[in-house]
Amino acid sequence: MGTHHGNGGVVKVGANTVAEVKEWNTESGSDTAEDTSMGDAWKTHIAGQKEWSGSLSCHWDETDTNGQETLTEGASVTLNLYYEGAGTGAKYQTGTALITRITMGTSMDGIVSRAFQFLGTGALSWATAS
């Protein structure tokens, strides 16, 4: 199957599913260093160290003691990000992340929301659910 609906997504902290997830994203990149020498007609660059970060948005659930409540400022957690569900054979991203920021909000006619920002520490890799 070439496409997937986001409805099947699952976020886990270790083996524990985070409740009430609305969306998340990750971003990865690489530092670069210019290695152009005198006489070169075009600038050249080489890749440096890689990094990743992301965010997670949920409907607030204070009873989610093994999920949302473990995501505290400064916490180091293993995030497992399943894009198509967590069944056997599903591909997912996994890595250790530091929780760097938490925001909460509400409106008169809305659901209380909770959002987390995180910064990877080490590699973000792909795995397959067994």
MDAnalysis code that builds the backbone (N, CA, C; Angstrom):
import MDAnalysis as mda
import numpy as np

u = mda.Universe.empty(390, n_residues=130, atom_resindex=np.repeat(np.arange(130), 3), trajectory=True)
u.add_TopologyAttr("name", ["N", "CA", "C"] * 130)
u.add_TopologyAttr("resid", np.arange(1, 131))
u.add_TopologyAttr("resname", ["MET", "GLY", "THR", "HIS", "HIS", "GLY", "ASN", "GLY", "GLY", "VAL", "VAL", "LYS", "VAL", "GLY", "ALA", "ASN", "THR", "VAL", "ALA", "GLU", "VAL", "LYS", "GLU", "TRP", "ASN", "THR", "GLU", "SER", "GLY", "SER", "ASP", "THR", "ALA", "GLU", "ASP", "THR", "SER", "MET", "GLY", "ASP", "ALA", "TRP", "LYS", "THR", "HIS", "ILE", "ALA", "GLY", "GLN", "LYS", "GLU", "TRP", "SER", "GLY", "SER", "LEU", "SER", "CYS", "HIS", "TRP", "ASP", "GLU", "THR", "ASP", "THR", "ASN", "GLY", "GLN", "GLU", "THR", "LEU", "THR", "GLU", "GLY", "ALA", "SER", "VAL", "THR", "LEU", "ASN", "LEU", "TYR", "TYR", "GLU", "GLY", "ALA", "GLY", "THR", "GLY", "ALA", "LYS", "TYR", "GLN", "THR", "GLY", "THR", "ALA", "LEU", "ILE", "THR", "ARG", "ILE", "THR", "MET", "GLY", "THR", "SER", "MET", "ASP", "GLY", "ILE", "VAL", "SER", "ARG", "ALA", "PHE", "GLN", "PHE", "LEU", "GLY", "THR", "GLY", "ALA", "LEU", "SER", "TRP", "ALA", "THR", "ALA", "SER"])
u.atoms.positions = np.array([
    [0.847, -1.171, 0.000],
    [0.000, 0.000, 0.000],
    [0.891, 1.231, 0.000],
    [0.654, 2.156, -0.906],
    [1.515, 3.320, -1.050],
    [1.146, 4.513, -0.198],
    [-0.091, 4.605, 0.279],
    [-0.490, 5.741, 1.102],
    [-1.153, 5.249, 2.382],
    [-1.151, 6.105, 3.397],
    [-1.715, 5.736, 4.691],
    [-2.526, 6.907, 5.227],
    [-3.593, 6.606, 5.912],
    [-4.402, 7.640, 6.557],
    [-3.859, 7.867, 7.958],
    [-3.704, 9.123, 8.369],
    [-3.148, 9.452, 9.665],
    [-3.962, 8.966, 10.848],
    [-5.211, 8.599, 10.617],
    [-6.093, 8.127, 11.656],
    [-5.515, 6.928, 12.415],
    [-4.663, 6.135, 11.791],
    [-4.109, 4.938, 12.418],
    [-2.884, 5.194, 13.266],
    [-2.414, 6.434, 13.344],
    [-1.181, 6.740, 14.063],
    [-1.259, 6.453, 15.559],
    [-0.112, 6.077, 16.112],
    [0.022, 5.777, 17.533],
    [1.356, 6.329, 18.002],
    [1.377, 6.941, 19.196],
    [2.627, 7.375, 19.824],
    [2.780, 6.601, 21.119],
    [3.974, 6.057, 21.321],
    [4.262, 5.338, 22.560],
    [5.485, 5.940, 23.234],
    [5.430, 5.971, 24.558],
    [6.600, 6.278, 25.377],
    [7.065, 4.926, 25.884],
    [8.166, 4.428, 25.316],
    [8.546, 3.044, 25.582],
    [7.462, 2.145, 25.031],
    [6.879, 1.287, 25.886],
    [5.810, 0.377, 25.462],
    [4.418, 0.938, 25.736],
    [4.340, 2.130, 26.362],
    [3.054, 2.690, 26.792],
    [2.492, 3.667, 25.768],
    [1.247, 3.455, 25.360],
    [0.580, 4.310, 24.387],
    [0.169, 5.626, 25.035],
    [0.454, 6.734, 24.354],
    [0.038, 8.060, 24.805],
    [-1.430, 8.247, 24.412],
    [-2.254, 8.692, 25.362],
    [-3.693, 8.854, 25.132],
    [-4.004, 10.159, 24.417],
    [-5.104, 10.146, 23.681],
    [-5.720, 11.352, 23.118],
    [-4.823, 12.129, 22.143],
    [-3.967, 11.431, 21.401],
    [-3.075, 12.095, 20.447],
    [-3.882, 12.651, 19.276],
    [-3.592, 13.886, 18.904],
    [-4.218, 14.518, 17.741],
    [-3.269, 14.533, 16.548],
    [-2.009, 14.861, 16.801],
    [-1.026, 14.919, 15.715],
    [0.373, 14.976, 16.286],
    [1.324, 14.645, 15.443],
    [2.728, 14.840, 15.784],
    [3.511, 14.994, 14.505],
    [4.737, 15.472, 14.661],
    [5.637, 15.562, 13.516],
    [7.066, 15.442, 13.995],
    [7.919, 15.036, 13.093],
    [9.355, 15.035, 13.354],
    [10.042, 15.753, 12.200],
    [11.200, 16.275, 12.502],
    [12.018, 16.944, 11.496],
    [13.455, 16.532, 11.744],
    [14.148, 16.145, 10.685],
    [15.558, 15.790, 10.832],
    [16.379, 16.618, 9.853],
    [17.625, 16.810, 10.197],
    [18.486, 17.616, 9.345],
    [19.953, 17.311, 9.608],
    [20.778, 18.010, 8.889],
    [22.214, 17.823, 9.003],
    [22.907, 19.179, 8.969],
    [23.884, 19.356, 9.857],
    [24.743, 20.526, 9.763],
    [25.563, 20.403, 8.488],
    [26.051, 21.518, 8.018],
    [26.939, 21.491, 6.852],
    [28.149, 22.367, 7.130],
    [29.214, 22.088, 6.427],
    [30.420, 22.906, 6.496],
    [30.879, 23.172, 5.068],
    [31.203, 24.407, 4.804],
    [31.708, 24.756, 3.476],
    [33.157, 24.308, 3.363],
    [33.478, 23.620, 2.265],
    [34.861, 23.185, 2.053],
    [35.418, 23.689, 0.718],
    [34.949, 24.875, 0.315],
    [35.417, 25.500, -0.923],
    [36.870, 25.956, -0.759],
    [37.628, 25.774, -1.802],
    [39.026, 26.232, -1.811],
    [39.197, 27.348, -2.819],
    [40.254, 28.136, -2.628],
    [40.569, 29.173, -3.613],
    [40.697, 28.542, -4.981],
    [40.153, 29.221, -5.959],
    [40.201, 28.728, -7.326],
    [38.993, 27.910, -7.724],
    [38.197, 27.463, -6.777],
    [36.980, 26.722, -7.102],
    [35.957, 27.676, -7.706],
    [35.285, 27.262, -8.771],
    [34.276, 28.103, -9.413],
    [32.952, 28.070, -8.653],
    [32.691, 26.983, -7.957],
    [31.444, 26.824, -7.213],
    [31.754, 26.473, -5.763],
    [30.939, 26.963, -4.870],
    [31.083, 26.580, -3.474],
    [30.732, 25.107, -3.321],
    [31.422, 24.438, -2.419],
    [31.122, 23.046, -2.102],
    [30.945, 22.915, -0.592],
    [30.204, 21.887, -0.214],
    [29.882, 21.676, 1.189],
    [29.967, 20.191, 1.524],
    [30.188, 19.922, 2.784],
    [30.137, 18.538, 3.263],
    [29.118, 18.459, 4.403],
    [28.560, 17.270, 4.571],
    [27.577, 17.052, 5.641],
    [28.289, 16.943, 6.978],
    [27.631, 17.447, 8.007],
    [28.159, 17.375, 9.368],
    [27.282, 16.478, 10.228],
    [27.111, 16.869, 11.461],
    [26.324, 16.078, 12.390],
    [24.829, 16.213, 12.102],
    [24.103, 15.136, 12.359],
    [22.664, 15.106, 12.125],
    [21.924, 15.424, 13.421],
    [20.662, 15.852, 13.273],
    [19.818, 16.124, 14.431],
    [18.360, 15.887, 14.064],
    [17.523, 15.751, 15.091],
    [16.085, 15.627, 14.865],
    [15.332, 16.247, 16.035],
    [14.110, 16.635, 15.747],
    [13.243, 17.235, 16.761],
    [11.802, 17.028, 16.323],
    [10.868, 17.451, 17.158],
    [9.482, 17.310, 16.771],
    [8.537, 17.861, 17.811],
    [7.254, 17.620, 17.552],
    [6.214, 18.057, 18.468],
    [5.082, 17.035, 18.473],
    [4.294, 17.087, 19.541],
    [3.185, 16.163, 19.757],
    [2.043, 16.958, 20.365],
    [0.849, 16.837, 19.801],
    [-0.333, 17.529, 20.325],
    [-1.380, 16.504, 20.745],
    [-2.005, 16.764, 21.897],
    [-3.007, 15.847, 22.454],
    [-4.181, 16.625, 23.022],
    [-5.297, 15.923, 23.205],
    [-6.332, 16.403, 24.105],
    [-5.801, 16.056, 25.504],
    [-5.843, 16.994, 26.427],
    [-5.287, 16.761, 27.757],
    [-6.013, 15.624, 28.463],
    [-5.233, 14.678, 29.002],
    [-5.779, 13.570, 29.787],
    [-4.870, 13.353, 30.992],
    [-5.237, 13.974, 32.110],
    [-4.410, 13.885, 33.319],
    [-4.399, 12.489, 33.923],
    [-5.273, 11.591, 33.471],
    [-5.275, 10.214, 33.969],
    [-4.305, 9.317, 33.192],
    [-3.688, 9.841, 32.147],
    [-2.749, 9.069, 31.325],
    [-1.377, 9.059, 31.997],
    [-1.284, 8.360, 33.115],
    [-0.068, 8.392, 33.940],
    [1.137, 7.719, 33.290],
    [0.915, 6.798, 32.340],
    [2.023, 6.123, 31.659],
    [2.369, 6.753, 30.318],
    [1.607, 7.789, 29.918],
    [1.830, 8.447, 28.631],
    [2.086, 9.922, 28.822],
    [1.022, 10.738, 28.715],
    [1.177, 12.188, 28.802],
    [1.892, 12.631, 30.073],
    [1.565, 12.022, 31.199],
    [2.131, 12.474, 32.471],
    [3.615, 12.139, 32.627],
    [4.164, 11.277, 31.765],
    [5.608, 10.996, 31.803],
    [6.395, 12.006, 30.981],
    [5.691, 12.796, 30.171],
    [6.339, 13.773, 29.295],
    [6.451, 15.105, 30.032],
    [7.438, 15.195, 30.899],
    [7.662, 16.392, 31.696],
    [8.896, 17.129, 31.186],
    [8.974, 18.416, 31.460],
    [10.104, 19.223, 31.010],
    [11.421, 18.592, 31.472],
    [12.324, 18.379, 30.541],
    [13.626, 17.813, 30.851],
    [13.674, 16.297, 30.881],
    [12.527, 15.633, 30.762],
    [12.505, 14.165, 30.787],
    [13.161, 13.604, 29.526],
    [13.897, 12.532, 29.693],
    [14.475, 11.791, 28.578],
    [13.636, 10.533, 28.394],
    [13.016, 10.385, 27.223],
    [12.095, 9.283, 26.975],
    [12.403, 8.626, 25.638],
    [12.026, 7.368, 25.517],
    [12.084, 6.687, 24.229],
    [10.746, 6.882, 23.550],
    [10.742, 7.577, 22.416],
    [9.521, 7.784, 21.648],
    [9.460, 6.777, 20.510],
    [8.296, 6.171, 20.344],
    [8.024, 5.268, 19.232],
    [6.831, 5.852, 18.486],
    [7.053, 6.252, 17.248],
    [6.073, 6.993, 16.453],
    [5.580, 6.129, 15.303],
    [4.365, 5.625, 15.445],
    [3.766, 4.717, 14.469],
    [2.846, 5.519, 13.557],
    [3.127, 5.528, 12.293],
    [2.344, 6.319, 11.345],
    [1.119, 5.578, 10.828],
    [1.146, 4.255, 10.836],
    [0.067, 3.464, 10.247],
    [-0.498, 2.434, 11.215],
    [-0.402, 2.691, 12.496],
    [-0.835, 1.731, 13.501],
    [0.350, 0.931, 14.010],
    [0.139, 0.232, 15.126],
    [1.245, -0.459, 15.790],
    [1.185, -1.976, 15.629],
    [0.431, -2.455, 14.641],
    [0.322, -3.894, 14.428],
    [1.597, -4.499, 13.869],
    [1.675, -5.815, 13.909],
    [2.833, -6.540, 13.407],
    [3.143, -6.121, 11.968],
    [4.395, -5.808, 11.718],
    [4.843, -5.413, 10.387],
    [4.790, -3.916, 10.129],
    [4.195, -3.142, 11.040],
    [4.109, -1.687, 10.845],
    [5.484, -1.045, 11.000],
    [5.795, -0.117, 10.129],
    [7.035, 0.654, 10.213],
    [6.816, 1.812, 11.178],
    [7.823, 2.123, 11.981],
    [7.724, 3.259, 12.892],
    [9.102, 3.853, 13.133],
    [9.106, 5.097, 13.604],
    [10.353, 5.769, 13.959],
    [10.547, 5.669, 15.460],
    [11.793, 5.519, 15.880],
    [12.095, 5.395, 17.297],
    [13.378, 6.138, 17.629],
    [13.392, 6.743, 18.804],
    [14.585, 7.444, 19.254],
    [14.392, 7.991, 20.657],
    [15.496, 8.356, 21.277],
    [15.463, 8.981, 22.598],
    [15.322, 10.475, 22.412],
    [14.404, 11.069, 23.179],
    [14.135, 12.493, 23.045],
    [14.076, 13.153, 24.413],
    [14.481, 14.416, 24.447],
    [14.325, 15.253, 25.634],
    [13.094, 16.116, 25.448],
    [12.219, 16.142, 26.429],
    [11.050, 17.015, 26.368],
    [11.528, 18.428, 26.709],
    [11.359, 19.353, 25.780],
    [11.918, 20.699, 25.954],
    [10.875, 21.759, 26.278],
    [9.622, 21.526, 25.931],
    [8.593, 22.535, 26.165],
    [7.228, 21.866, 26.195],
    [6.382, 22.365, 27.102],
    [5.002, 21.898, 27.204],
    [4.099, 23.122, 27.179],
    [3.064, 23.068, 26.353],
    [2.079, 24.140, 26.337],
    [0.696, 23.535, 26.523],
    [-0.158, 24.307, 27.191],
    [-1.550, 23.899, 27.365],
    [-2.430, 25.063, 26.977],
    [-3.622, 24.746, 26.487],
    [-4.529, 25.803, 26.096],
    [-5.958, 25.326, 26.056],
    [-6.857, 26.282, 26.053],
    [-8.277, 25.977, 25.957],
    [-9.003, 27.194, 25.417],
    [-10.209, 26.976, 24.999],
    [-11.084, 28.072, 24.583],
    [-12.471, 27.799, 25.167],
    [-13.311, 28.794, 25.145],
    [-14.639, 28.683, 25.729],
    [-15.418, 27.495, 25.153],
    [-15.239, 27.211, 23.878],
    [-16.017, 26.154, 23.241],
    [-15.141, 25.026, 22.700],
    [-13.960, 24.835, 23.309],
    [-13.041, 23.825, 22.783],
    [-12.602, 22.819, 23.831],
    [-11.794, 21.898, 23.397],
    [-11.209, 20.854, 24.233],
    [-9.878, 21.377, 24.774],
    [-9.571, 21.083, 26.034],
    [-8.276, 21.476, 26.596],
    [-7.194, 20.698, 25.861],
    [-6.185, 21.419, 25.396],
    [-5.114, 20.787, 24.630],
    [-3.805, 20.834, 25.399],
    [-2.950, 19.909, 25.055],
    [-1.607, 19.835, 25.638],
    [-0.657, 19.504, 24.504],
    [0.431, 20.262, 24.415],
    [1.397, 20.036, 23.343],
    [2.800, 19.923, 23.928],
    [3.598, 19.101, 23.303],
    [4.956, 18.829, 23.760],
    [5.923, 19.073, 22.606],
    [7.047, 19.695, 22.894],
    [8.131, 19.803, 21.928],
    [9.283, 18.956, 22.449],
    [9.982, 18.306, 21.529],
    [11.080, 17.441, 21.947],
    [12.259, 17.575, 21.002],
    [13.432, 17.231, 21.538],
    [14.695, 17.302, 20.813],
    [15.371, 15.952, 20.922],
    [15.718, 15.373, 19.780],
    [16.353, 14.064, 19.768],
    [17.731, 14.096, 20.383],
    [18.065, 13.002, 21.042],
    [19.415, 12.823, 21.557],
    [19.899, 11.474, 21.041],
    [20.739, 11.511, 20.036],
    [21.112, 10.297, 19.322],
    [20.261, 10.161, 18.064],
    [20.355, 8.999, 17.458],
    [19.723, 8.767, 16.161],
    [18.217, 8.565, 16.256],
    [17.516, 8.999, 15.229],
    [16.122, 8.635, 14.994],
    [16.171, 7.565, 13.919],
    [15.649, 6.394, 14.219],
    [15.772, 5.288, 13.264],
    [14.414, 4.672, 12.978],
    [14.387, 3.891, 11.908],
    [13.175, 3.175, 11.515],
    [13.247, 1.759, 12.062],
    [12.100, 1.250, 12.504],
    [12.003, -0.119, 13.001],
    [10.702, -0.721, 12.472],
    [10.544, -2.009, 12.657],
    [9.340, -2.719, 12.248],
    [8.724, -3.394, 13.463],
    [7.438, -3.172, 13.694],
    [6.744, -3.770, 14.829],
    [6.687, -5.293, 14.664],
    [6.909, -5.975, 15.764],
    [6.867, -7.456, 15.704],
    [5.692, -7.991, 16.477],
])
